[in-house]
Structure formats: structure tokens, C-alpha cells
Amino acid sequence: MPPLSSAVQASPAKNMSTAQKRTAIRIVSSGIAEIQSKVTFPRSRSDYIIAETKAFALNAADNHQIDVLGGSGSIVGCDWSGVVLEVGENVTEFKPGDYVYGLCHGGNSVEPEDGAFADIVTSKESLTMHKPEFLSFQEAASLGVGLATIGQALYWVLNLPLPSPEIPVNSGPTLLVYGSSSLTGTIAIQLAKLSGCRVFATCSAHNKELVKSRGSDEWFDYGLPDCYERVNEIGSSITYIVDCIGSEESSIFCSKVLAPTGGHYHSIKAPLPKSFKASRPEKTAVATTAFAYSMAGERFEFPGMKFAADVAQGQFAKKWRGIAEDLVASRKIQPHPVLTRNGGLHGVLDGLNEIRSRAPRGHKIVYSRDP
């Protein structure tokens, strides 16, 4: 993600040089990415770390970077885990040798070196977390995007109370998670429960047990034609919705189950589906979306769009980093089931082509880096 350039404090054991090169998946042109060696080593930045990667998790957003959003020459990828090599002079939470995982802004035309699909990555401190011993590198690699995206949705956008053991169970509002068997969906269920919400979940019957195991109070099969009627029979007071699919179809469903008095619908996928407000035009039915990249608190660009640095959101991300790390370390957040594969960066390219036609549900595809 976009940085502030500055000096770095190198590891005494391993003094990296910008003359060194790395291997990475880079965008060649719209719709085309390839593995390239001799890619420039990450430069020194005051609030970033430099790490050697151990695993990569795939997201639909990675293909969106390649096809639409990413600039030519930028490194692709968001989710990763690895070992810290160097830390910037303002970094206080990490040191060389730490096992970590996090979120990178892949396809970043402002800072093209920032993607996760590389043997050496650079990652902002506020978007990086310590890996607990009980999690494998593969499991940890699956968490970065989901924790940032749902943390942003629930606590920055929807303004729900932060997770706390002092919040009584089901003492808060009713929240629906649409597409709950996705990684963002299972994280949304768990965090919403920790914030006192009563949580409804929709997904296919195949993944019913997964969403129930993550704490959903009610489950609904969105493959049934009368699903939204079944939701309304049980609870007509859904005042918050997190849509983890973000399609016109999903937003229409959500418009039908949001409480008649209104509430807040949030799609984690941008742009915001127009069908929601077409169905619920009243001011009491709020509709939002957001980019997790904004959590870096730095400017970024998409084709035809420029986003100013959101300093306040960057400050929130620093606070959320510590909270999320503690929730994972204390096992209050369970990682999504992962499907681990070998093949390193070559495997990542194959996996990205695979998920173009069908995004995984009920598991996260993760590639181990080649030895």
C-alpha cells in the first residue's frame, strides 16, 4: 500500500540491499500477470517491515487487480505469512525473526512493490500481526484480508462496539451475514458475536455446519426460493447486514430482510450494488461499501479514481491490529478451513485461473512457498 519513504533499521544478522533481487508475480498488462525474477528489492520505509514469505492465500480481489485495478509492473496479491527480515525505524511491534502474517495492497499503481505474491514482501506495521505458535503459516496466511475487511466493516463503518468479554451474549442488535461460508463471512459471524450481536447467516446447505460452528444463531439456505420469507418469519428486526457477496442478487435479498424501519446494509465488495437502494430508497435504509486498502491510511489509485489518504482510518487500523492479533492468539477467532497446496508462485498463478470461474466456498486456497 502507498508508503512514506524513510530509513530502515536492518537486522544485524541479515543486512539487505536494494541491489538484491526477488521473484514476484507482476502485472504485465490488463488481464495478464507472470512470474518475474530480478524484481527490485523493497526499499526502506519507516513504518514498514520487510519479510521472507512462507505461504500465500488467494482472493478474488487478486484477479480483480490483474484484470481491472492494478497498474502494469505492480506486484499482485494481498494475503501472506512469513518471517521478518528487517523493520523500519518507526516500527515498534516487530523485530527480525518474528513469525508474522498480514495484508498487502497488491496491484498498487502508486506503490507497485507492495503486493504479497513474492518471495520477499514489504508490509505496513499496522496491517501485520504476530503468528501464534498453534497456527501454521498456511492458516495464518488466510487471515489478513478477512480481519481487515470485517474489522473495517463492523467497527469503522457500522460503528458496532469493539469485541469485549464484558458485552453480554445476544445483548445487541440482530446482524445478518450474507455469504457466510466465505472467509469474510465466518470472520464476520465470530466478530459480531463477540460484539454482542444476534447473528443470522445465509449460505448453501453444504456449508451449514461450518457457519454454525462459528457461532451463528440462525442459519438459512439462500438456495431456497422462499429463503427471505423464512428469515422474516424468525426475525423482522435485522438492523445490520454484512453482504460478503456484493452482487445485485445478494443486495436484492438483503433489501427484503432489512427491518421495515430501516438499518445499515454494508457490501464488502465495491462498487455498491445499485439494486439495494432501488429497492430501499428511504433514508433510514443506509447502504455503504469500502475498500480495505484504506486501512493503510495512505493514498491509492484505481483507473479513473483517486483516493486521498484516510489518516483517521489509518489510526483506527493501528488500534484494530492489536485487537485482532489478540483475538486470534486467544483462539477467540478461528481461522477459515484452508486447502493447502504446494507449488509456490507457479501454483498461485494456476490457482488464480481456477478461481476465476468459481470462487471457493467453505475453504480458503493457500499455497506454500517453494523451499
C-alpha positions in Angstrom: 0.0 0.0 0.0 1.2 3.6 -0.5 4.0 4.5 1.8 6.0 7.2 3.4 9.7 6.8 2.4 12.3 6.7 5.2 15.2 4.9 6.6 15.1 1.4 8.0 16.8 -0.4 10.8 18.3 -3.6 9.3 18.7 -6.9 11.0 22.2 -7.3 12.4 22.2 -10.9 11.1 21.0 -10.1 7.6 21.7 -6.7 6.1 19.5 -6.5 3.0 20.5 -4.4 0.0 18.4 -2.8 -2.7 20.9 -4.3 -5.1 19.4 -7.7 -4.3 16.6 -9.0 -6.4 13.5 -11.1 -5.7 10.9 -13.2 -7.5 7.3 -12.0 -7.8 4.1 -12.2 -9.7 3.7 -8.9 -11.6 1.0 -7.5 -13.9 2.3 -7.2 -17.5 -0.8 -5.7 -19.0 -4.6 -5.7 -18.3 -5.6 -9.4 -17.7 -2.1 -10.8 -17.8 0.3 -11.5 -14.9 3.5 -13.5 -14.9 6.3 -14.7 -12.6 9.4 -12.5 -12.9 12.8 -12.8 -11.3 15.2 -10.0 -10.7 12.4 -7.8 -9.4 13.7 -4.8 -7.4 14.1 -5.5 -3.6 11.7 -3.5 -1.4 13.1 -0.1 -0.4 13.4 1.1 3.2 10.3 2.7 4.7 9.9 3.9 8.3 6.6 2.2 9.3 7.0 -1.0 7.1 8.7 -4.3 7.7 10.4 -6.5 5.1 9.8 -10.2 5.4 10.5 -13.5 3.7 7.2 -15.2 2.7 6.2 -18.8 3.7 2.7 -19.0 2.3 0.1 -17.1 0.2 -3.7 -17.2 0.3 -5.8 -16.5 -2.8 -8.6 -13.9 -3.0 -11.0 -13.0 -5.8 -9.6 -9.5 -5.4 -6.2 -10.7 -6.7 -7.8 -11.4 -10.1 -9.5 -8.1 -10.0 -6.1 -6.5 -9.5 -4.8 -8.2 -12.6 -7.9 -7.5 -14.8 -9.0 -4.1 -13.8 -7.4 -2.3 -10.9 -3.7 -3.0 -11.0 -1.0 -1.0 -12.7 1.4 -2.5 -15.1 4.6 -3.6 -13.3 2.9 -3.8 -9.9 3.1 -7.0 -7.8 -0.2 -8.9 -7.2 -1.6 -10.3 -4.0 -2.9 -9.4 -0.6 -2.7 -12.4 1.9 0.7 -13.8 3.1 2.7 -15.1 6.1 6.4 -15.3 6.7 9.4 -14.2 8.8 10.5 -10.7 9.5 13.9 -9.7 8.0 14.1 -6.0 8.6 12.0 -3.4 10.4 11.6 0.3 9.8 12.9 2.9 12.2 9.4 3.7 13.5 8.3 0.1 13.8 7.8 -0.9 17.5 5.7 -4.1 17.4 8.1 -6.3 15.4 11.7 -7.4 15.2 13.8 -9.6 12.8 13.0 -13.2 13.2 9.3 -12.7 14.2 6.7 -15.0 12.6 4.0 -12.9 11.1 1.1 -12.6 8.7 -0.7 -9.7 7.2 -2.3 -7.8 4.4 -0.5 -6.1 1.4 -2.0 -3.8 -1.2 -1.4 -5.8 -4.4 -1.7 -4.3 -7.8 -0.9 -0.9 -6.3 -0.1 1.6 -9.1 1.1 4.2 -6.6 3.4 1.7 -4.8 3.9 -1.2 -7.3 6.3 -3.0 -5.0 3.7 -3.7 -2.3 2.0 -6.9 -3.4 2.1 -10.2 -1.4 2.9 -12.7 -4.2 6.7 -12.5 -3.9 9.5 -14.3 -2.0 10.2 -11.1 -0.2 7.4 -8.6 0.7 7.1 -5.3 2.4 4.1 -4.8 4.7 2.9 -1.9 6.8 3.2 -2.4 10.6 -0.5 -1.6 11.2 -1.6 -4.3 8.7 0.8 -7.0 10.1 0.3 -9.4 13.0 2.3 -11.9 15.0 1.6 -15.5 14.2 0.8 -17.6 17.2 2.6 -20.9 17.5 -0.5 -23.1 17.2 -1.3 -21.7 13.7 0.6 -23.0 10.7 2.0 -20.4 8.2 -0.7 -21.6 5.8 -3.5 -21.0 8.3 -2.1 -17.6 9.2 -1.8 -16.6 5.6 -5.5 -16.8 5.2 -6.4 -14.2 7.8 -5.1 -10.8 6.9 -7.7 -9.7 4.3 -10.6 -11.1 6.3 -9.6 -9.4 9.6 -9.0 -6.1 8.0 -12.1 -6.2 5.8 -14.5 -7.2 8.6 -12.8 -5.1 11.2 -13.4 -2.1 8.9 -17.0 -3.1 8.1 -18.2 -3.8 11.7 -16.2 -1.2 13.7 -15.3 1.6 11.3 -18.3 1.7 9.1 -21.2 0.1 11.1 -19.7 1.5 14.4 -20.6 -1.6 16.4 -18.9 -1.9 19.9 -15.5 -3.5 19.7 -15.2 -7.1 20.9 -15.2 -7.4 24.7 -15.8 -10.1 27.2 -17.9 -7.6 29.1 -20.6 -7.5 26.4 -23.4 -9.9 27.3 -24.2 -12.6 24.6 -27.0 -11.5 22.3 -27.5 -8.2 24.1 -27.0 -6.2 20.9 -28.8 -5.9 17.5 -29.5 -8.6 15.0 -27.0 -8.8 12.2 -27.3 -10.8 9.0 -24.2 -12.2 7.3 -25.0 -12.9 3.7 -22.5 -15.4 2.1 -21.5 -16.6 5.5 -19.4 -19.6 4.3 -16.8 -17.4 2.8 -13.7 -16.5 4.8 -15.0 -13.0 5.4 -18.4 -14.5 6.3 -17.0 -16.8 9.0 -14.9 -14.0 10.5 -17.9 -11.7 10.4 -20.0 -14.2 12.4 -17.3 -14.6 15.1 -16.6 -10.9 15.5 -20.3 -9.9 15.5 -20.9 -12.5 18.3 -18.0 -11.0 20.3 -19.7 -7.6 19.9 -23.0 -8.9 21.4 -25.0 -9.3 18.2 -27.5 -11.9 17.5 -26.2 -13.3 14.2 -28.2 -14.8 11.2 -26.3 -16.5 8.5 -27.1 -17.4 4.9 -25.2 -19.9 2.8 -25.7 -23.2 1.0 -26.8 -26.3 2.8 -23.4 -27.8 2.1 -21.7 -25.3 4.5 -24.4 -25.2 7.2 -22.2 -26.9 9.8 -19.3 -24.6 9.2 -21.3 -21.4 9.9 -23.0 -23.0 12.9 -19.6 -23.9 14.3 -18.5 -20.3 14.1 -21.5 -19.2 16.2 -24.4 -18.2 14.1 -27.7 -18.2 16.0 -29.8 -19.0 12.9 -28.9 -20.4 9.5 -30.8 -20.1 6.2 -30.3 -21.8 2.9 -30.2 -19.0 0.3 -30.7 -21.5 -2.4 -34.3 -21.9 -1.4 -36.8 -19.7 -3.3 -38.5 -18.7 -0.1 -35.4 -18.1 1.9 -36.0 -14.4 2.6 -39.6 -15.2 3.8 -38.1 -17.8 6.2 -35.7 -15.1 7.5 -38.6 -12.7 8.0 -40.7 -15.3 9.9 -37.9 -15.6 12.5 -36.7 -12.1 12.8 -38.2 -8.9 11.4 -35.7 -6.8 13.3 -32.5 -7.2 11.3 -30.9 -3.8 11.5 -27.4 -4.6 10.3 -26.3 -6.6 7.2 -22.8 -7.5 6.0 -23.1 -8.8 2.4 -20.0 -10.9 1.7 -21.0 -11.4 -1.9 -21.9 -7.9 -3.1 -23.9 -8.8 -6.2 -27.1 -7.4 -7.5 -28.8 -10.7 -6.5 -27.5 -10.6 -2.9 -28.3 -7.0 -2.4 -31.9 -7.5 -3.5 -32.2 -10.3 -1.0 -30.8 -8.1 1.7 -33.2 -5.3 0.9 -36.1 -7.6 1.6 -34.9 -8.7 5.0 -33.6 -5.4 6.4 -36.1 -4.2 9.1 -39.0 -2.2 7.7 -37.9 0.6 10.0 -34.5 0.7 8.3 -31.0 -0.1 9.3 -27.5 -0.4 7.7 -26.5 -2.6 4.8 -22.8 -2.9 4.0 -21.3 -4.7 1.0 -17.7 -5.7 1.4 -17.4 -5.7 -2.4 -17.3 -2.4 -4.3 -18.9 -0.8 -6.1 -22.1 -0.7 -4.1 -24.8 -2.7 -5.9 -27.4 -0.3 -7.2 -30.3 -2.7 -6.6 -30.3 -2.2 -2.9 -31.2 1.4 -2.9 -33.5 0.9 -5.8 -35.5 -1.5 -3.5 -35.0 0.5 -0.3 -34.8 4.2 -1.3 -35.8 5.6 2.1 -33.1 7.5 4.1 -33.5 5.1 7.0 -32.1 2.3 4.9 -28.4 3.2 4.8 -26.1 1.4 2.2 -22.3 1.5 2.2 -19.2 -0.1 0.8 -15.5 0.4 1.5 -12.0 -0.7 0.4 -9.8 -2.4 2.9 -6.8 -0.7 1.3 -8.0 2.5 3.0 -6.9 0.9 6.3 -3.3 1.8 5.5 -4.2 5.4 5.9 -2.4 6.2 2.6 -3.5 7.4 -0.8 -4.0 5.0 -3.7 -5.5 5.0 -7.2 -7.6 2.9 -9.4 -8.1 3.5 -13.1 -10.1 6.8 -13.3 -10.3 7.1 -9.5 -8.0 8.6 -6.9 -8.4 8.1 -3.1 -6.9 10.5 -0.6 -5.1 9.2 2.4 -7.6 8.5 5.2 -5.5 9.3 8.2 -8.2 8.7 10.7 -8.9 5.2 9.3 -5.1 4.6 9.4 -5.1 5.4 13.1 -8.1 3.0 13.6 -6.1 0.3 11.8 -3.3 0.6 14.3 -5.8 0.0 17.2 -7.6 -2.8 15.3 -4.3 -4.6 14.6 -3.6 -5.2 18.3 -7.2 -6.2 19.0 -7.4 -8.6 16.1 -4.0 -10.1 16.9 -5.1 -10.8 20.5 -8.4 -12.4 19.4 -6.6 -14.8 17.1 -3.9 -15.5 19.7 -6.5 -16.3 22.4 -8.4 -18.6 20.0 -11.5 -16.4 20.0 -11.3 -16.2 16.2 -11.0 -19.5 14.4 -9.3 -19.4 11.0 -11.3 -20.5 8.0 -10.7 -24.0 6.8 -7.7 -23.9 4.4 -6.9 -26.1 1.4 -3.1 -26.2 1.4 -1.3 -26.8 -1.9 2.4 -26.9 -2.9 3.8 -25.1 -5.9 4.8 -21.7 -4.7 4.3 -18.8 -7.0 3.7 -21.1 -10.0 0.9 -22.7 -8.1 -0.6 -19.3 -7.2 -0.9 -18.5 -10.9 -2.7 -21.8 -11.5 -5.0 -21.2 -8.5 -5.9 -17.7 -9.7 -7.0 -19.1 -13.0 -9.0 -21.7 -11.2 -11.0 -19.3 -9.0 -11.8 -17.0 -12.0 -14.7 -19.3 -12.8 -15.7 -20.3 -9.3 -14.7 -18.7 -6.0 -14.2 -21.2 -3.2 -16.9 -21.6 -0.5 -16.2 -23.3 2.8 -12.4 -23.2 2.4 -9.5 -20.9 1.5 -6.9 -21.9 -1.1 -3.4 -21.4 0.3 -0.1 -22.1 -1.4 3.1 -22.9 0.4 6.1 -21.2 -0.9 8.7 -23.4 -2.6 11.5 -24.4 -0.3 
